[in-house]
């Protein structure tokens, strides 16, 4: 998607997302920690897939880090015995990328949290003049317009008024 990302809107509803049953015990613990520490009202049922991506990437990242720590950053190749990079390092880097991308989308990073908007702060959507309305909605819109001292012509053609 081009341009700026839309600002996530926080609802006032607490998230009660349960971890999928197929996750390991450690993954379920990560899931619960993430849900408990997420900004209130941010996560919904629609976020389960993205949340699962973050949890699995986080768990895989941790496991690869533990194995790389035991083996060291440089190991001997099994065939010729020459020094080579630990094969867990690319896994660590890829899982870190996935975690960061998912964390940004879920509102887990400090930068993404600054973009959050509360539902109370969101303005009601404006009705455009070219949207089809019923007779009652049109009469209500005309009454509101008349109450503030304008008419539809001035709203639809503001440049013509300035030319006269």
C-alpha positions, -999 to 999 in steps of 0.1 A, spaced: 0 0 0 14 34 -10 14 64 13 10 65 50 -5 36 69 -39 43 84 -39 51 121 -50 21 142 -80 29 163 -82 17 199 -116 5 210 -127 4 246 -132 -34 246 -106 -56 263 -90 -83 241 -98 -119 250 -78 -137 224 -70 -173 232 -39 -189 217 -46 -216 191 -46 -251 205 -19 -263 181 7 -240 197 34 -253 221 34 -244 257 61 -218 253 43 -203 223 11 -201 244 30 -183 271 44 -158 246 8 -153 232 -6 -146 267 23 -122 275 17 -103 242 -21 -100 248 -16 -89 284 9 -62 275 -8 -50 243 -24 -15 245 -60 -19 258 -85 -22 230 -60 -27 202 -62 -64 194 -93 -81 180 -103 -115 167 -91 -104 132 -55 -101 146 -51 -138 154 -32 -148 123 -8 -119 126 -4 -126 163 4 -162 155 31 -150 130 47 -129 157 45 -157 184 60 -183 161 87 -160 149 96 -150 184 97 -186 196 118 -197 166 141 -167 171 147 -176 207 153 -213 199 178 -204 172 196 -180 195 199 -206 222 214 -231 197 237 -205 182 249 -196 216 259 -232 223 277 -236 190 292 -202 186 291 -177 157 318 -195 137 318 -233 133 338 -258 113 322 -271 81 313 -308 84 330 -317 51 363 -298 50 366 -285 85 371 -249 73 355 -221 94 320 -210 84 291 -189 97 268 -207 121 237 -219 101 214 -206 128 224 -169 121 203 -165 90 174 -181 108 178 -156 137 180 -126 113 149 -137 93 128 -144 124 138 -109 138 126 -93 105 92 -112 108 89 -102 144 96 -65 138 71 -64 109 44 -81 128 51 -61 160 48 -29 140 14 -40 126 1 -51 160 11 -19 177 39 -35 198 67 -12 188 72 22 204 69 39 171 36 22 162 22 30 196 26 67 190 3 63 160 -26 48 180 -58 68 182 -85 63 208 -121 57 195 -133 88 213 -108 110 193 -120 98 159 -144 122 142 -176 109 127 -175 103 90 -187 132 69 -215 127 44 -204 139 9 -228 160 -11 -227 135 -40 -237 105 -19 -273 94 -26 -296 103 3 -332 95 11 -358 123 15 -355 124 53 -317 125 53 -317 152 26 -342 173 46 -321 169 78 -289 179 59 -307 210 44 -320 220 79 -284 217 93 -270 237 64 -297 264 68 -291 266 105 -255 276 100 -263 303 74 -252 286 42 -269 270 12 -260 240 -10 -249 262 -38 -222 278 -17 -210 244 -5 -209 228 -39 -194 258 -58 -172 278 -34 -150 293 -62 -180 309 -81 -189 329 -50 -154 344 -48 -155 355 -85 -186 376 -82 
